[in-house]
Amino acid sequence: MLKNEKDIAAVSLLDLDVHDLMKLMESGQVHSSDAVEQYIQQIEKVNPSVNCLVEDRFAVAREEAIQADIARQEGKGKGKLFGIPISVKESFDVEGMATTGGLLRRKGFVQYEDAEVVEKLKAEGAIILGKTNTPELCFCQETDNKLYGRTNNPHDVSRTVGGSSGGEGAMIAAGCAAIGIGSDIGGSIRFPSHFNGVVGFKSGKGCVSQKGSYPFVEDQLQQRMLGIGPIAKSVRDAKLLYEIIAYEASPQKELEHFTVNVFRTTDFPLSTETTRLLNEVYLSLREEFETEREPVPYFDDAAQVWQEIMSIDGGLSNAREAYGEAPIRPIRSYLAEKTRRTGEIHQYLSWALFGASLFRPSPRRIQQIHEYLANGDRELESYLENRILVLPVYHCAAPKHGIVYKEIFSINKTYKKYLPYIAYANTWGLPSLTIPVGRDAVGLPIGLQLISKNGNENALFALGEKLESRFQGYERAMVGK
């Protein structure tokens, strides 16, 4: 990001990525306790209007920062995130903190051990400031729940932050932590990254442990769609955090050997600004790489297959988690919440559970899906061997609250029109890097995603850094301005 310590020191600490903040800490210009205190002050300033942090760990974080400063002075401070203040999506277990999934019935449900990814981050010296908001059971692409309420976009509080890692996206966008971590089974890292103007990385299938993530994804087909990864201020930070939490190191690959396929279509909705940015990215890359603008294999059916996989048991497993010992009555819950605000779960979740019951695939269709995925996996393994796709994340920048939900969760199946860009990486279990590249006509961020196959993560990060340097990149949201 910034070239030398003098440049770094001239910028607000809240704007610095992990790499630059670490430089200042290692040189003694900034102490971990200074960073923790500034982030806490920013959270206290921003959170009343944005509502991104739902449980804080400030007292413990302050003490850990003091101990980190002492250790660094004694030459004992080690770790890739040593003394760095971070945030964590509420769905990940953190020792001594609640994991609720936004459900009223799980209020105060304190955990006594860390999720595996949290354990790895702590082992590298990270200091957790607190946990960030999600929709109930992480089951929606907008962030609202009965327990903690709605999270608002720090660029414009009348607009959505996306979901389900919406609190995390807003947290990083508003400069309330150096870096954070989210999860993504249906755009849950990429929606918030796109809408909030931050960098997000969804890992490919089976690359990061979900142990200690709630709700645990049991179904085999749904597991392939789940990715856990960073939400960050820079591509290099996303790469760093992914390397910490991944099971295995990604092989090094020469980016110049890759073809870049920049998305172009008239078959799906796409804003004028997003179309313009795709064209600019293509023009920026075509002199340096072999580029193309060809149809993406297995793209058109991605949203349909995603919906069927997410409805694999008619939503029963999620309904059991949502209702606990109470009777499972999603329609009654929806009407009670919609009309009187007295439902036991949020209307977003109850309607989604009802929709899952409608879209449940038959046993024969499930077998067809298995065969379809097996064939597609083989073809995409070859197609993406030395190829990176550049796709939109959504058809527009952050809409007003509730619009994304209506576009995706309609019984009219409008998800087929609005969700393919997101669903593609989930359905095929592919790694995807989202980076902010520009803004729309009213100044809201627009991100694009870079997608390839498992094993090509370093190529995605390398291309992401190139685009980050040529286009907008992260710019902190000035809340209330």
Buried (B, 14 or more C-beta within 10 A) or exposed (E): BBEEBEEBBEEEBBBBBBBBBBBBBBEEEBBBBBBBBBBBEBBEBBBEEBBBBBBBBBEBBBEBBBBBBBBBEEEEBEBBBBBBBBBBBBBBBBBEBBBBBBBBBBEEEEBEEBBBBBBBBBEBBBBBBBBBBBBBBBBBBBBBBBBBBBBBBBBBBEBBBBBBBBBBBBBBBBBBBBBBBBBBBBBBBBBBBBBBBBBBBBBBBBBBBBBBBBBEBEEEBBBBBBBBBBBBBBBBBBBBBBBBBBEEEBEEBEBEEBBBBBBBBEEBBBBEBBBEBBEBBBEBBBEEBBBBBEEBBBBBBBBBBBBBBBBBBBBBBBBEBBBEEEEBBBEEBBBBBEEEEEBBBBBBBBBBBBBBBEBBBEEEEBEBBEEBBEEBBEEBEEBBBBBBBBBBBBBBBBBEBEBBBEBBBBEEEBBBBBBBBBBBBBBBBBBBBBBBBBBBEEEBBBBBBBBBBBBBBBBBBBBBBBBBEEBBBBBBBEBEE
